[in-house]
Amino acid sequence: MLDRLLGLFRGKAAERAIPDALWQATLAHYPFLAELPKAQGDRLRVFCSRFLAQKEFHGAQGMVITDTIAVAIAAQACLPVLHLGLAWYDDFVGIVVHPSQMLARREQTDEIGVVHRYSEVLAGEAMDGGPVTLSWQDVADAGVSAGQGYNVVIHEFVHKIDMRDGTPDGCPPLPSRAARAGWHTTMQAAYDGFREKVTIAERFGGEPTWLDPYGATSPAEFFAVACEAYFVNRARFSADFTPLTQLFDQFFKINSPPAL
């Protein structure tokens, strides 16, 4: 069980490898992980060991967190920071896993002071400075849904990256004002084009978008939705979003030596 597995990774044993049978089963279930070049796959396995040593998993609604669940989430969560380093996730510890999608109660006050209460169905959620919440049903189906560029783990962990410099705005922390300006220029053009396609599809019966239309709700959601597809179906994403692929390659340092 999880406690026994995580015991391998704590303290001085933090770099001990995930058991081979468990790792191979994870790769078989998520082909986009198995397709990584060998060097990146080996690096991902090490990162997962360290991730498991640093994070605490909690099952909601009586769910039991097994080794399979923990490693599956860790492997997908580590993809965005494989060349950036796990320090990008050092602002939180908890990961809450629900058996399936959850119902969140929301409260919003409008511009004239009226409070609106409503419920929202979620596959995941990232809290600023707090835990990440995930639907295991969506995580487990990620191998199949990669064809549609969908991955809830990557989505929520990219939100965590976006939040590191404040309120998520679709732009991660960058080293200079010029870098941020360049990022916003490229992202805004892609976001505007995507929103137009979603509007045409929803209002005028146009062709549905390949990416989740939820990405059209804000720049932050577009960043997260785009990153899902970038990591799990790069060929399709790069064909449709060439400038974003180049932008993401630079930020996520795909061709650079890893940071540990």
Backbone as JSON, one array per atom type, in Angstrom:
{
  "sequence": "MLDRLLGLFRGKAAERAIPDALWQATLAHYPFLAELPKAQGDRLRVFCSRFLAQKEFHGAQGMVITDTIAVAIAAQACLPVLHLGLAWYDDFVGIVVHPSQMLARREQTDEIGVVHRYSEVLAGEAMDGGPVTLSWQDVADAGVSAGQGYNVVIHEFVHKIDMRDGTPDGCPPLPSRAARAGWHTTMQAAYDGFREKVTIAERFGGEPTWLDPYGATSPAEFFAVACEAYFVNRARFSADFTPLTQLFDQFFKINSPPAL",
  "N": [[0.84, -1.2, 0.0], [0.18, 2.41, -0.05], [1.54, 3.73, 2.12], [3.66, 2.0, 2.63], [5.05, 2.1, 0.21], [5.69, 4.87, 0.01], [7.34, 5.03, 2.16], [9.75, 4.18, 1.19], [10.78, 6.41, 0.02], [11.24, 8.54, 1.73], [13.3, 10.84, 3.58], [16.68, 9.87, 3.69], [16.34, 7.99, 1.75], [15.26, 9.14, -0.44], [15.81, 9.16, -3.19], [15.41, 6.65, -4.12], [14.44, 4.22, -6.52], [11.21, 3.88, -8.11], [9.44, 0.84, -7.89], [10.01, -1.54, -10.51], [7.96, -3.03, -11.78], [5.64, -1.65, -11.11], [6.18, 0.84, -12.26], [6.38, 0.19, -15.02], [3.77, -0.69, -15.48], [2.42, 1.69, -15.13], [3.41, 3.22, -17.3], [2.36, 1.69, -19.38], [-0.32, 2.17, -19.12], [-0.58, 4.84, -19.66], [0.07, 5.98, -22.53], [1.29, 8.36, -23.55], [3.26, 8.89, -21.74], [4.89, 6.66, -22.0], [5.9, 7.11, -24.5], [7.9, 8.96, -24.25], [11.31, 9.98, -24.85], [14.02, 7.79, -23.92], [15.9, 8.88, -22.05], [14.46, 11.01, -20.95], [12.3, 9.63, -19.9], [13.56, 8.08, -17.92], [14.45, 10.13, -16.25], [12.0, 11.2, -15.49], [11.04, 9.15, -13.88], [12.76, 9.27, -11.69], [12.11, 11.84, -10.77], [9.46, 11.38, -10.01], [9.8, 9.73, -7.77], [10.92, 11.54, -5.96], [8.93, 13.45, -5.85], [6.85, 11.98, -4.65], [7.96, 11.67, -2.15], [7.76, 14.2, -1.15], [5.12, 15.06, -1.13], [1.74, 14.79, 0.18], [-0.84, 12.5, 0.06], [-4.39, 12.36, 0.02], [-7.39, 10.63, 0.39], [-10.69, 11.28, -0.65], [-14.14, 11.01, 0.34], [-14.05, 8.43, 1.36], [-12.22, 7.15, -0.25], [-9.47, 5.03, -0.98], [-6.06, 5.54, -1.18], [-3.97, 4.1, -3.39], [-0.81, 2.56, -4.35], [-0.74, 2.54, -7.13], [-2.46, 4.65, -7.83], [-1.15, 6.86, -6.66], [1.39, 6.91, -7.98], [0.59, 7.2, -10.63], [-0.55, 9.77, -10.63], [1.65, 11.27, -9.77], [3.49, 10.87, -11.88], [2.28, 12.18, -14.04], [2.0, 14.75, -13.02], [4.63, 15.55, -12.79], [5.54, 15.95, -15.36], [5.3, 18.69, -16.5], [7.32, 20.02, -15.07], [9.65, 18.75, -15.59], [12.03, 19.64, -16.69], [12.34, 21.93, -15.37], [12.4, 21.65, -12.6], [11.52, 20.37, -9.35], [11.15, 22.3, -7.45], [9.33, 24.17, -8.28], [6.95, 23.32, -7.35], [6.93, 23.72, -4.63], [5.28, 25.12, -2.9], [3.13, 23.9, -1.76], [1.67, 20.96, -0.22], [-0.38, 19.03, -0.04], [-2.44, 16.67, -1.82], [-5.54, 15.98, -2.89], [-7.7, 13.38, -3.58], [-10.57, 12.53, -5.28], [-13.13, 10.05, -5.88], [-14.55, 10.47, -8.28], [-15.78, 13.09, -10.46], [-16.43, 16.2, -8.78], [-18.77, 18.17, -6.81], [-18.77, 21.51, -6.42], [-19.53, 24.17, -4.24], [-20.25, 27.48, -4.92], [-19.82, 31.01, -4.39], [-20.56, 34.26, -5.34], [-20.2, 37.74, -5.61], [-21.85, 40.29, -7.3], [-21.43, 43.32, -9.33], [-23.19, 45.13, -8.21], [-23.52, 44.36, -5.67], [-25.07, 42.1, -5.15], [-25.35, 38.81, -3.97], [-24.56, 35.8, -5.43], [-25.25, 32.4, -5.43], [-24.15, 29.21, -6.37], [-23.65, 25.95, -7.9], [-20.88, 24.01, -9.06], [-19.6, 21.63, -11.27], [-16.64, 19.81, -10.99], [-13.57, 18.55, -12.32], [-11.16, 18.84, -11.23], [-9.12, 20.94, -9.1], [-7.04, 23.68, -8.28], [-5.64, 25.2, -5.54], [-4.6, 28.38, -4.5], [-1.62, 28.43, -2.88], [-2.51, 26.26, -1.51], [-3.88, 22.89, -1.47], [-3.99, 20.51, -4.26], [-6.77, 19.3, -5.96], [-8.22, 16.39, -7.31], [-10.06, 14.42, -9.68], [-10.23, 11.01, -9.63], [-11.36, 9.34, -11.55], [-11.13, 10.87, -13.92], [-8.35, 11.12, -14.02], [-7.56, 8.45, -14.29], [-8.57, 7.89, -16.81], [-6.91, 9.23, -18.5], [-5.1, 8.25, -20.37], [-6.61, 7.5, -22.58], [-8.05, 9.86, -23.12], [-6.07, 11.53, -23.99], [-5.97, 11.74, -26.71], [-7.77, 13.72, -27.28], [-6.46, 15.79, -26.24], [-6.75, 16.14, -23.5], [-6.13, 16.42, -20.03], [-6.39, 16.22, -16.73], [-4.62, 16.31, -14.55], [-2.24, 17.57, -15.46], [-3.41, 20.0, -16.2], [-4.25, 21.15, -13.69], [-1.83, 21.29, -12.3], [-0.35, 22.97, -13.9], [-1.77, 25.28, -13.44], [-0.83, 25.7, -10.85], [1.84, 26.36, -11.39], [1.42, 28.74, -12.79], [0.39, 30.29, -10.73], [2.52, 31.0, -9.14], [3.57, 33.55, -9.2], [1.58, 35.12, -8.25], [-1.91, 36.0, -8.74], [-3.42, 33.76, -11.01], [-2.87, 34.29, -14.45], [-2.42, 33.36, -16.92], [0.2, 33.58, -17.56], [3.28, 32.4, -16.66], [5.8, 32.78, -14.02], [8.36, 34.86, -15.18], [11.67, 35.92, -16.3], [12.0, 38.66, -16.94], [10.63, 41.92, -17.79], [10.46, 42.26, -20.53], [10.38, 39.61, -21.4], [7.92, 38.82, -20.36], [6.24, 40.5, -21.8], [6.62, 39.55, -24.41], [5.63, 36.97, -24.07], [2.89, 37.48, -23.45], [2.04, 38.66, -25.83], [2.22, 36.57, -27.74], [0.57, 34.62, -26.52], [-1.88, 36.0, -26.28], [-2.68, 36.4, -28.92], [-3.11, 33.73, -29.74], [-5.07, 33.0, -27.9], [-7.19, 34.79, -28.49], [-7.81, 33.95, -31.1], [-8.64, 31.33, -30.55], [-10.87, 31.75, -28.88], [-12.58, 32.96, -30.72], [-13.09, 30.82, -32.47], [-14.4, 29.07, -30.71], [-16.67, 30.58, -30.12], [-17.89, 30.71, -32.66], [-18.46, 28.01, -33.0], [-20.22, 27.45, -30.86], [-22.29, 29.33, -31.05], [-23.03, 29.58, -33.71], [-23.05, 27.14, -34.91], [-20.66, 26.15, -35.91], [-17.64, 24.23, -36.64], [-16.72, 22.13, -33.96], [-14.21, 22.91, -31.51], [-10.96, 21.44, -31.21], [-9.42, 21.53, -28.83], [-10.43, 21.72, -25.37], [-13.29, 23.66, -24.95], [-13.52, 25.08, -22.62], [-11.21, 26.44, -22.22], [-11.58, 28.9, -23.35], [-12.61, 30.6, -21.49], [-10.96, 32.24, -19.95], [-7.67, 33.81, -19.91], [-5.98, 32.4, -18.14], [-7.18, 29.87, -17.94], [-7.0, 29.11, -20.58], [-4.23, 28.87, -20.91], [-3.74, 26.66, -19.2], [-5.35, 24.65, -20.4], [-4.21, 24.57, -22.96], [-1.64, 23.66, -22.31], [-2.18, 21.08, -21.42], [-2.75, 19.7, -23.85], [-0.35, 20.15, -25.19], [1.49, 18.61, -23.76], [0.45, 15.98, -23.82], [-0.39, 15.36, -26.38], [1.44, 16.24, -28.46], [2.02, 16.32, -31.23], [-0.41, 16.88, -32.58], [-1.08, 19.27, -31.29], [1.08, 20.98, -31.93], [0.76, 21.23, -34.65], [-1.58, 22.72, -34.82], [-1.11, 24.9, -33.2], [1.41, 26.34, -33.66], [3.09, 28.69, -32.98], [2.61, 28.78, -30.18], [3.63, 26.33, -29.4], [6.37, 26.7, -29.82], [6.79, 28.76, -27.97], [6.16, 27.47, -25.55], [8.08, 25.44, -25.6], [10.39, 26.92, -25.11], [9.88, 27.95, -22.52], [9.34, 25.65, -20.89], [11.66, 24.34, -21.28], [12.31, 22.15, -22.96], [14.35, 21.09, -24.53], [16.58, 21.34, -22.95], [19.15, 20.74, -20.41], [18.21, 18.93, -17.42], [16.79, 20.34, -14.39], [17.34, 19.56, -11.09]],
  "CA": [[0.0, 0.0, 0.0], [0.89, 3.67, -0.24], [2.46, 4.03, 3.21], [4.86, 1.2, 2.46], [5.8, 2.63, -0.92], [6.25, 6.18, 0.32], [8.42, 4.85, 3.11], [10.99, 4.02, 0.45], [11.24, 7.67, -0.55], [11.45, 9.59, 2.71], [14.62, 11.02, 4.16], [17.86, 9.52, 2.91], [15.97, 7.09, 0.66], [14.41, 9.93, -1.33], [16.07, 8.95, -4.6], [15.24, 5.25, -4.46], [13.56, 4.12, -7.69], [9.9, 3.24, -8.04], [9.55, -0.56, -8.34], [9.92, -1.6, -11.96], [6.66, -3.54, -12.23], [4.68, -0.56, -10.97], [6.51, 1.87, -13.25], [6.02, -0.3, -16.34], [2.31, -0.69, -15.55], [2.01, 3.09, -15.3], [3.7, 3.59, -18.68], [1.44, 0.98, -20.27], [-1.66, 2.76, -18.98], [-0.54, 6.21, -20.18], [1.02, 5.91, -23.66], [2.05, 9.59, -23.76], [4.45, 8.76, -20.9], [5.74, 5.61, -22.59], [6.5, 7.62, -25.73], [9.02, 9.86, -23.97], [12.64, 9.42, -25.07], [14.47, 7.03, -22.75], [16.53, 9.73, -21.04], [13.41, 11.76, -20.26], [11.54, 8.67, -19.11], [14.35, 7.76, -16.72], [14.41, 11.33, -15.42], [10.66, 11.28, -14.93], [10.93, 8.15, -12.82], [13.46, 9.84, -10.52], [11.3, 12.95, -10.28], [8.3, 10.83, -9.32], [10.24, 9.27, -6.44], [11.1, 12.72, -5.11], [7.6, 14.04, -5.69], [6.14, 11.17, -3.66], [8.55, 11.93, -0.84], [7.47, 15.57, -0.72], [3.69, 15.35, -1.12], [0.86, 13.95, 0.99], [-2.07, 12.18, -0.64], [-5.55, 12.13, 0.87], [-8.56, 10.17, -0.34], [-11.96, 11.86, -0.23], [-15.32, 10.14, 0.24], [-13.67, 7.06, 1.68], [-11.33, 6.56, -1.25], [-8.17, 4.56, -0.51], [-4.99, 5.88, -2.12], [-3.07, 2.97, -3.62], [0.44, 2.87, -5.05], [-1.08, 2.8, -8.53], [-3.03, 6.0, -7.91], [-0.13, 7.86, -6.31], [2.41, 6.98, -9.02], [-0.03, 7.74, -11.84], [-0.67, 11.22, -10.47], [3.0, 11.84, -9.7], [4.12, 10.85, -13.2], [1.69, 13.23, -14.88], [2.28, 16.05, -12.41], [6.04, 15.89, -12.97], [5.85, 16.27, -16.75], [5.57, 20.1, -16.77], [8.52, 20.53, -14.4], [10.73, 17.79, -15.8], [13.26, 20.38, -16.98], [12.33, 23.14, -14.53], [12.74, 21.28, -11.23], [10.38, 20.21, -8.45], [10.97, 23.49, -6.6], [8.16, 24.89, -8.76], [5.8, 22.81, -6.59], [7.27, 23.7, -3.21], [4.38, 25.98, -2.12], [2.01, 23.13, -1.24], [2.0, 19.57, 0.1], [-1.5, 18.13, -0.15], [-3.15, 16.29, -3.04], [-6.8, 15.33, -2.49], [-8.22, 12.6, -4.71], [-11.97, 12.09, -5.2], [-13.37, 8.93, -6.8], [-15.02, 10.97, -9.57], [-15.93, 14.53, -10.45], [-17.02, 16.68, -7.52], [-19.66, 19.32, -6.88], [-18.26, 22.59, -5.55], [-20.47, 25.27, -4.03], [-19.61, 28.77, -5.18], [-20.52, 32.24, -3.99], [-19.98, 35.39, -6.06], [-20.91, 39.0, -5.45], [-21.76, 41.05, -8.54], [-21.0, 44.7, -9.22], [-24.14, 45.92, -7.41], [-23.54, 43.82, -4.31], [-25.94, 40.94, -5.0], [-24.61, 37.57, -3.8], [-25.07, 34.68, -6.22], [-24.76, 31.1, -5.0], [-24.38, 28.2, -7.39], [-22.8, 24.77, -7.81], [-20.07, 23.77, -10.25], [-19.0, 20.3, -11.35], [-15.21, 19.96, -11.22], [-12.7, 17.38, -12.42], [-9.98, 19.15, -10.44], [-9.01, 22.33, -8.67], [-5.76, 24.05, -7.66], [-5.83, 26.3, -4.61], [-3.41, 29.21, -4.34], [-0.98, 28.14, -1.6], [-3.16, 25.11, -0.89], [-3.77, 21.59, -2.14], [-4.56, 20.22, -5.57], [-7.84, 18.31, -5.88], [-8.33, 15.69, -8.59], [-10.99, 13.31, -9.87], [-9.49, 9.83, -10.07], [-11.94, 8.86, -12.8], [-10.52, 11.62, -15.01], [-6.93, 10.77, -14.06], [-7.44, 7.08, -14.8], [-8.93, 7.87, -18.22], [-6.04, 10.17, -19.22], [-4.45, 7.61, -21.51], [-7.54, 7.55, -23.7], [-8.44, 11.24, -23.41], [-4.94, 12.26, -24.58], [-6.29, 11.99, -28.11], [-8.48, 15.0, -27.31], [-5.63, 16.79, -25.57], [-7.31, 16.38, -22.17], [-5.41, 15.82, -18.91], [-6.74, 17.04, -15.57], [-3.46, 16.5, -13.67], [-1.41, 18.63, -16.04], [-4.18, 21.25, -16.11], [-4.22, 21.73, -12.35], [-0.46, 21.59, -11.89], [0.05, 24.16, -14.64], [-2.31, 26.39, -12.65], [0.11, 25.92, -9.74], [2.98, 27.08, -11.95], [0.92, 30.09, -13.1], [0.12, 31.0, -9.47], [3.71, 31.27, -8.34], [3.84, 34.99, -9.12], [0.35, 35.83, -7.89], [-3.15, 35.52, -9.32], [-3.18, 33.16, -12.32], [-3.24, 35.18, -15.54], [-2.0, 32.76, -18.18], [1.63, 33.83, -17.77], [4.05, 31.93, -15.51], [6.9, 33.68, -13.66], [9.39, 35.01, -16.22], [12.79, 36.66, -15.73], [12.08, 40.08, -17.26], [9.44, 42.55, -18.35], [10.45, 41.97, -21.96], [9.94, 38.23, -21.58], [6.48, 38.8, -20.11], [5.58, 41.16, -22.92], [6.63, 38.61, -25.53], [4.71, 35.88, -23.74], [1.51, 37.94, -23.57], [1.75, 38.9, -27.24], [1.97, 35.27, -28.39], [-0.59, 33.97, -25.9], [-3.1, 36.74, -26.56], [-3.07, 36.1, -30.3], [-3.66, 32.37, -29.77], [-6.3, 33.0, -27.1], [-8.23, 35.47, -29.27], [-8.2, 33.07, -32.19], [-9.36, 30.2, -29.99], [-12.18, 32.25, -28.44], [-13.4, 33.17, -31.91], [-13.52, 29.51, -32.94], [-15.39, 28.56, -29.75], [-17.9, 31.36, -30.31], [-18.5, 30.26, -33.92], [-18.97, 26.66, -32.79], [-21.32, 27.42, -29.91], [-23.4, 30.22, -31.41], [-23.39, 29.54, -35.12], [-23.01, 25.78, -35.43], [-19.4, 25.86, -36.58], [-16.93, 23.01, -36.24], [-16.25, 22.19, -32.57], [-12.76, 23.01, -31.35], [-10.28, 20.25, -30.7], [-9.15, 21.79, -27.42], [-11.59, 21.93, -24.51], [-13.76, 25.05, -25.04], [-13.35, 25.75, -21.33], [-10.05, 27.31, -22.35], [-11.99, 30.22, -23.83], [-13.21, 31.38, -20.4], [-10.0, 33.21, -19.42], [-6.29, 33.48, -20.31], [-5.42, 31.39, -17.24], [-7.71, 28.57, -18.32], [-6.45, 28.78, -21.89], [-2.86, 28.4, -20.66], [-3.79, 25.32, -18.65], [-5.9, 23.76, -21.41], [-3.2, 24.42, -24.01], [-0.53, 22.83, -21.8], [-2.64, 19.69, -21.43], [-2.56, 19.14, -25.19], [1.08, 20.25, -25.51], [2.24, 17.52, -23.14], [-0.07, 14.63, -24.06], [-0.59, 15.13, -27.81], [2.26, 17.31, -28.99], [1.96, 16.38, -32.69], [-1.63, 17.61, -32.97], [-1.02, 20.62, -30.76], [2.06, 21.79, -32.66], [0.21, 21.51, -35.97], [-2.62, 23.73, -34.7], [-0.64, 26.04, -32.41], [2.87, 26.36, -33.83], [3.76, 29.71, -32.14], [2.55, 28.4, -28.77], [4.57, 25.22, -29.19], [7.7, 27.3, -29.69], [6.81, 29.49, -26.7], [6.19, 26.5, -24.46], [9.39, 24.78, -25.65], [11.35, 27.81, -24.45], [9.63, 28.05, -21.08], [9.47, 24.35, -20.21], [13.04, 23.91, -21.51], [12.22, 20.78, -23.43], [15.65, 20.65, -25.07], [17.64, 21.77, -22.05], [19.48, 19.81, -19.33], [17.23, 19.01, -16.34], [17.08, 20.9, -13.08], [16.9, 18.62, -10.06]],
  "C": [[0.88, 1.25, 0.0], [1.91, 3.95, 0.84], [3.76, 3.25, 3.06], [5.72, 1.73, 1.31], [6.45, 3.95, -0.58], [7.37, 6.08, 1.34], [9.76, 4.67, 2.44], [11.61, 5.36, 0.09], [11.58, 8.73, 0.47], [12.9, 9.66, 3.19], [15.73, 10.64, 3.21], [17.52, 8.62, 1.72], [15.2, 7.81, -0.43], [14.62, 9.61, -2.81], [15.95, 7.48, -5.0], [14.2, 5.09, -5.56], [12.22, 3.5, -7.35], [10.06, 1.81, -8.54], [9.24, -0.71, -9.82], [8.56, -2.06, -12.45], [5.61, -2.44, -12.17], [4.93, 0.52, -12.02], [6.1, 1.43, -14.66], [4.5, -0.35, -16.52], [1.78, 0.72, -15.76], [2.24, 3.54, -16.74], [2.72, 2.94, -19.65], [0.06, 1.62, -20.26], [-1.72, 4.15, -19.61], [0.5, 6.27, -21.31], [1.83, 7.19, -23.87], [3.26, 9.65, -22.84], [5.43, 7.75, -21.5], [6.47, 6.11, -23.82], [7.64, 8.6, -25.49], [10.35, 9.21, -24.35], [13.18, 8.79, -23.79], [15.07, 7.92, -21.65], [15.48, 10.52, -20.25], [12.55, 10.84, -19.4], [12.25, 8.28, -17.83], [14.34, 8.92, -15.74], [13.05, 11.47, -14.74], [10.48, 10.32, -13.76], [11.61, 8.65, -11.54], [12.64, 10.98, -9.91], [10.09, 12.45, -9.51], [8.65, 10.36, -7.91], [10.34, 10.45, -5.49], [9.77, 13.41, -4.84], [6.82, 13.3, -4.61], [6.68, 11.39, -2.26], [8.12, 13.27, -0.27], [5.99, 15.85, -0.52], [2.92, 14.36, -0.24], [-0.46, 13.76, 0.25], [-3.19, 11.89, 0.36], [-6.72, 11.7, -0.01], [-9.82, 10.79, 0.22], [-13.08, 10.84, -0.42], [-14.97, 8.67, 0.44], [-12.73, 6.4, 0.69], [-9.98, 6.2, -0.64], [-7.13, 4.86, -1.58], [-4.02, 4.71, -2.22], [-1.78, 3.44, -4.27], [0.17, 3.25, -6.51], [-1.58, 4.22, -8.71], [-1.94, 7.05, -7.69], [0.91, 8.01, -7.42], [1.83, 7.55, -10.31], [-0.13, 9.26, -11.77], [0.71, 11.87, -10.48], [3.63, 11.92, -11.08], [3.59, 11.96, -14.09], [1.98, 14.62, -14.33], [3.71, 16.5, -12.67], [6.39, 16.27, -14.4], [6.14, 17.76, -16.97], [6.86, 20.63, -16.15], [9.73, 19.63, -14.6], [12.06, 18.46, -16.06], [13.34, 21.68, -16.19], [12.76, 22.84, -13.1], [11.51, 21.25, -10.33], [10.17, 21.4, -7.52], [9.77, 24.32, -7.05], [6.89, 24.44, -8.03], [6.01, 22.88, -5.08], [6.35, 24.55, -2.33], [3.18, 25.23, -1.57], [2.47, 21.69, -1.0], [0.86, 18.63, -0.28], [-2.05, 17.91, -1.55], [-4.36, 15.48, -2.61], [-7.4, 14.66, -3.71], [-9.64, 12.14, -4.41], [-12.17, 10.93, -6.16], [-13.78, 9.38, -8.19], [-15.15, 12.49, -9.47], [-16.74, 14.98, -9.24], [-17.88, 17.91, -7.77], [-19.18, 20.36, -5.89], [-19.31, 23.69, -5.44], [-19.73, 26.59, -4.13], [-20.49, 29.92, -4.68], [-19.81, 33.43, -4.64], [-20.85, 36.62, -5.87], [-20.73, 39.84, -6.71], [-21.46, 42.51, -8.27], [-21.95, 45.57, -8.41], [-24.34, 45.35, -6.01], [-24.45, 42.63, -4.09], [-25.1, 39.67, -4.96], [-25.3, 36.46, -4.58], [-24.43, 33.39, -5.73], [-25.12, 30.06, -6.05], [-23.43, 27.03, -7.16], [-22.1, 24.54, -9.13], [-19.46, 22.38, -10.18], [-17.54, 20.43, -11.77], [-14.54, 18.59, -11.4], [-11.43, 17.58, -11.62], [-9.99, 20.61, -10.06], [-7.64, 22.54, -8.02], [-6.0, 25.28, -6.8], [-4.52, 27.06, -4.46], [-2.83, 28.99, -2.94], [-1.54, 26.93, -0.9], [-3.05, 23.87, -1.74], [-4.29, 21.6, -3.57], [-5.59, 19.12, -5.37], [-8.06, 17.71, -7.25], [-9.43, 14.63, -8.55], [-10.23, 12.1, -10.39], [-10.06, 9.27, -11.37], [-11.31, 9.55, -14.0], [-9.03, 11.3, -15.14], [-6.74, 9.4, -14.7], [-7.7, 7.01, -16.3], [-7.97, 8.69, -19.09], [-5.31, 9.54, -20.39], [-5.31, 7.67, -22.75], [-7.83, 8.99, -24.11], [-7.29, 12.08, -23.97], [-5.19, 12.56, -26.05], [-7.02, 13.3, -28.31], [-7.7, 16.1, -26.6], [-6.06, 17.08, -24.16], [-6.5, 15.68, -21.1], [-5.6, 16.69, -17.69], [-5.53, 17.28, -14.67], [-2.58, 17.63, -14.19], [-2.12, 19.98, -15.94], [-4.02, 21.91, -14.75], [-2.8, 22.08, -11.91], [0.12, 22.76, -12.69], [-0.55, 25.4, -13.97], [-1.38, 26.73, -11.48], [1.34, 26.7, -10.22], [2.59, 28.53, -12.21], [0.76, 30.93, -11.83], [1.36, 31.44, -8.72], [4.07, 32.75, -8.27], [2.57, 35.79, -8.86], [-0.87, 35.2, -8.54], [-2.9, 34.94, -10.71], [-3.72, 34.04, -13.45], [-2.84, 34.62, -16.9], [-0.54, 33.0, -18.5], [2.39, 33.37, -16.53], [5.13, 32.95, -15.14], [7.98, 33.68, -14.73], [10.45, 35.99, -15.74], [12.81, 38.16, -15.99], [10.75, 40.6, -17.79], [9.32, 42.26, -19.84], [9.96, 40.55, -22.24], [8.44, 38.11, -21.37], [5.72, 39.43, -21.27], [5.51, 40.24, -24.13], [5.67, 37.46, -25.32], [3.26, 36.32, -23.98], [1.12, 38.17, -25.02], [1.39, 37.59, -27.95], [0.71, 34.61, -27.84], [-1.89, 34.68, -26.27], [-3.6, 36.46, -27.97], [-3.71, 34.72, -30.4], [-4.99, 32.31, -29.03], [-7.45, 33.65, -27.87], [-8.73, 34.6, -30.41], [-9.03, 31.89, -31.7], [-10.76, 30.62, -29.54], [-13.11, 32.45, -29.63], [-13.94, 31.84, -32.44], [-14.58, 28.91, -32.02], [-16.72, 29.28, -29.93], [-18.63, 30.91, -31.57], [-19.14, 28.88, -33.75], [-20.23, 26.67, -31.92], [-22.53, 28.24, -30.36], [-23.9, 30.04, -32.84], [-23.25, 28.16, -35.74], [-21.75, 25.44, -36.18], [-18.76, 24.59, -36.05], [-16.44, 23.14, -34.79], [-14.72, 22.24, -32.5], [-12.2, 21.7, -30.83], [-9.97, 20.39, -29.22], [-10.46, 22.01, -26.66], [-12.04, 23.39, -24.59], [-13.7, 25.81, -23.72], [-12.16, 26.7, -21.35], [-10.39, 28.71, -22.81], [-12.53, 31.11, -22.72], [-12.27, 32.42, -19.81], [-8.61, 32.85, -19.92], [-5.67, 32.4, -19.44], [-5.9, 30.0, -17.62], [-7.19, 28.16, -19.7], [-5.02, 28.25, -21.76], [-2.88, 26.96, -20.17], [-4.3, 24.3, -19.67], [-4.89, 23.51, -22.53], [-2.06, 23.52, -23.56], [-0.93, 21.36, -21.73], [-2.3, 19.05, -22.78], [-1.08, 19.12, -25.57], [1.84, 19.05, -24.96], [1.73, 16.13, -23.51], [-0.33, 14.33, -25.53], [0.14, 16.23, -28.58], [2.11, 17.45, -30.51], [0.75, 17.18, -33.15], [-1.57, 19.06, -32.5], [-0.09, 21.5, -31.59], [1.56, 22.11, -34.07], [-0.8, 22.65, -35.92], [-2.14, 25.02, -34.03], [0.88, 26.13, -32.47], [3.55, 27.44, -32.98], [3.73, 29.36, -30.66], [3.5, 27.26, -28.47], [5.98, 25.76, -29.0], [7.84, 28.05, -28.37], [6.94, 28.53, -25.52], [7.52, 25.75, -24.43], [10.43, 25.61, -24.91], [11.14, 27.84, -22.94], [9.89, 26.72, -20.36], [10.82, 23.7, -20.47], [13.14, 22.47, -21.98], [13.56, 20.25, -23.92], [16.84, 21.03, -24.21], [17.97, 20.7, -21.02], [18.51, 19.99, -18.16], [17.74, 19.76, -15.13], [16.54, 19.94, -12.04], [16.56, 19.33, -8.77]]
}
